[in-house]
């Protein structure tokens, strides 16, 4: 009797790859939407924050935010999203266990690319005395984001999932578990904000540094609320 186990294993492997690609596509589209929404929120907040500025300064600040910061954020964040999804997918394909030596080796090897694309790393001076602390925190942030991405990409159902809410419900048992994954990421980001806030001279921003940091801080706080509200809706 000839066993068909190798053929069966090959079919299962192909199916798993198809599910993984589908999950990557859904997560990528979701994160791109979130990026667009975050930039829109930032644009609204900066208009509100600029009301106290003089008519001479306001157009300079607005132009710098929209034409320099906002465009750079969108380009680099899209690259970052693509890179992290590819990285997490490779971990799954290669069956790399979280917390293993190989997992941490790959994180360490990938981190320089993450640091180059992440907005916190891009907008802060590497020569600043607080940057080493910020860099260490960004390593934690990167790991938290990968740990949050893996459960979503690992979802393997009998029928491919067609939208992000269904993907979330398949990845996490309930809203609390999903929020716990989110909080791991946002808490690390908030720690990074706190390091920056200690001395805003770390920011490599030449125009209205205090105002722009305030805009970014308020925008992130609003997005955290939106994220949690979205999770409640998904699991309601």
HELIX and SHEET records of a PDB file:
HELIX    1   1 UNK A    5  UNK A   49  1                                  45    
HELIX    2   2 UNK A   50  UNK A   52  5                                   3    
HELIX    3   3 UNK A   55  UNK A   64  1                                  10    
HELIX    4   4 UNK A   65  UNK A   70  3                                   6    
HELIX    5   5 UNK A   71  UNK A   93  1                                  23    
HELIX    6   6 UNK A  101  UNK A  117  1                                  17    
HELIX    7   7 UNK A  119  UNK A  122  1                                   4    
HELIX    8   8 UNK A  131  UNK A  153  1                                  23    
HELIX    9   9 UNK A  164  UNK A  171  1                                   8    
HELIX   10  10 UNK A  175  UNK A  198  1                                  24    
HELIX   11  11 UNK A  200  UNK A  202  5                                   3    
HELIX   12  12 UNK A  209  UNK A  235  1                                  27    
END                                                                             
